[in-house]
Amino acid sequence: MRSRNLKIATFSIGEEIPAYIGVVITTQLEVDAIDFDRDHIITVDHAECADMIVDRAIMKLRDIRDVSIIIGIDPGEHTGVAVLAGGVVLSAYCVPVSEVYQMVQRVTTSMHAMNIIIRIGHGARLIRTQLVNSLLKLGMRIELVDETGTTPAKGRDADMHAAIRIAHLKGVPIREQFITPSIGEIRLIQDQSREQTGGELTISRALAERVAIGELSLNDAILIQKGEK
């Protein structure tokens, strides 16, 4: 929380909570013992991701409710991901493309929102196609956004800022994507499999093609190549 410039304080059960506290974060077991406005208490479990808890706390703090959650994605080897609610940026990240699905899944599970829209930039054709086809499994609306001019510079922060801008732009609803990967794209995926396994193995061209079209994740393709899946 401190890394996101939020002021925090900790209290024990039975302590008086000062009036300047905006939101209380607690567990379901302790909530009945806390004397505080129920509309400004969120309950969490130990398995919930800390960043997702903070996102929910910010929504309570700013009284953001009954709004669409927008997830903006700037596709690339290091993918920018931004989470917006009611036009307010809750959080932004830069993660490896292999972690995007799990991150979006955590966000959608934690928010309990009725309407979630995923907006993804049109660049990085191969990575974008992989992400779209995998994210469709979550059952969310996905829009393709013209991301021209959304990435002002290079680096981690640039990817996050691009994702925020993409989230603010309306796109075109899309469904499953079909592409014919080039020889160069297939070789790139094979190179990635070799790098990810420390040179232990290279996945076959057939598996690389399935990864390219989003049918398999690179991790799953490696496990199949190893005979473990």
N, C-alpha and C positions, 0 to 999 in steps of 0.2 A: 504493500500500500504506500509506503514512504517513497518508493521509486516512481510512483504516479502522483506525487505531490499531494497526498491526502493525509490530513492530520488524524492520528488515532490515539485512543486511550484504552486502557484495560481496566476492568472492574471485576470484583468477586461477587458471587451471589449474596444478596443482602445489602450491598453497598448502594448508597443513593447515587443515581445517575444525574449529573448536572444538566441544566436546561440547554446548554450550548451543544450537547450531543445531538446529531441529526439522525443517525441510524445506529441501531444495535444489532450486532451479529452474534447469534448464539445457536445452541442446538435445540432440537425438539424436546429433549429431556429437561432442559433448564428454562424453557420459555415461560412456563406458568409461574415461575418464581421471580420473574423480572417485572418490576413496576415501571412500565414504559408504554407509550402509545403503540398499540398493536399494529397500526398502519405503518410504523417505522421500525419494525423488527423483521429481520429475515432469519430463517432457520436454515442451517446447513448440516451436512454430514461430513464425516472425515474423509470420504472418498472424493468429494467435490474439489475441482481444481481451484486454487486460490484466485487466479485471474478472473474466473467466472463468478466467484463470490463477490469480488470487487465490482464487477460490472453490474450485478444485481443491486449492490449497495448504492452505487451511483444513481441508478434508476429510482430507487426509493428516495435518496437524498434530494434529487431534482424533481421529484414527483412526476416522473415519466411513466405513464401507464396507458394501456389500450392503444399502443402504437405498433407500427410494423418494425421489426428488427431487420436492418439491412446489413448484409455481409458483403463487403467489397473485396475483390481478389485481383491482385496484379500478378498474372502468371509469369513464372520464370524459375530458374534453378533455385534461386532464393526468392520465395513468393511472399508478397506483401498481403496481409489480411487485416481488414479493419471492420470493427463492429460498431454500428450506429443505431440509435434509438431516438425517434422523434427529431432527427437531424443533429442529435448530440453524439459526438464521438466518445464511445465508452472505452474502447481500447484499440490498439493497433500492434501488429506483430510482423516480424520477418522470419519465416521458417523455411526449412528445406521442403521441396515440393512433396516429398514422401510423407510429410507430417500434416499436410493441409486437410485431408479428409478427417483425420482424428480430431484436429482442432475445431473444424466446423461442426462436427458431431457433438463435441463437448459444449460448444456455444448453444446449439439448438436444444440440447437436453437441459441445460441449466436455465435458460431464459423462460421456459414455459410459455412462450408467446404463441398467440393464435395465428399470426401471420409473419412468416420469415421469407425474405427475398434475398437470393444470392445474385450478386452482379459481378460478372467476370470480364476482364479486359480481353480484347480480341487478339492481342499479340501472342507471341510464342506459340505458334499454331499447334505443335505437337503436345506441349505441356498443357495448353488450354484444353485440347480435346480429351486428354487423359483425365484432367480434373473434372470437366463437365460430365463425362460418362460415369465417373465414380460418384460424384456428388448427387447425381440424379437418383441414386439409391436411397437418399434421405427423404425423397418425396417432396422437396421444396421447389418453389418456382425459381428458375434460373434464367437470368437475362444476359445477353451478350452486349457489351458496351464498347463503343468506339473509344478506345483509350488514347487516341492521338493527342499528344501534348500533356498527358497526365504524369509522366515521369520526368521531372525537371533536371535531374542529375543522377549520378551514380551513388551506390552505397545502400546500406541497410535502411537509413531514414528515408531515402528517396523511394524505396519500394513501399514503405508504409504510407508515405504521403500520397503516392500514386493510388494505393488501395482506397484511401479515404476519398480521393477525387472520383474514383470509379464508383464508389458507393453512392455518391451524390448525383450521378448521372443515370437517367432512365435508359434502359436498353431494350432489346428485342427478345421476347421469350423464345427459348430454344429447347429442343429435346435432344435425343441421342445424336451424337455426331459421328459421321463416317468419313474417314480419310484414307488415302492410300499413302502409307509412309514411304519416303524416298530411301534409296540405298544408304545415303549419308545419315539419315535419321535412325535407321535400323542399326547402323554401325555405332552411332553415338550411344544408343541404349546398351549395346553389347559392351562398349567401353565402360559405361557406368556400372554394369554388373561386375566387370572385372575389378574396377576400383573399389566397389562396395565390399567385395570379398577378399580384398587384399591380394589380388592376383591369383586367387585360388581357382577360379573358374570363369568361363564366359558363357552366357546363356546362348542357346541356339538362335538362328535367324527366325525360326517359326515362333519361338517364345518372345523374341524381341518385337516381332510384328504385333503380337497380342498385347504386349505392353504399350506399344505405340498407339493403338486404337482405344486404349483404356479398358480392355477386357481383363487384363491382369495388372496387379501392381508389380513393381520391380522386385520387391521382396518375395512375393508369391512365385514369380518366375524363377528366381534363384532357388527357392525351396524345391520346385518341380525339377529343375536341372539337377539338383543334388539327389533327387529321388526321395525327398522327405515329405512330399505333398502330392 
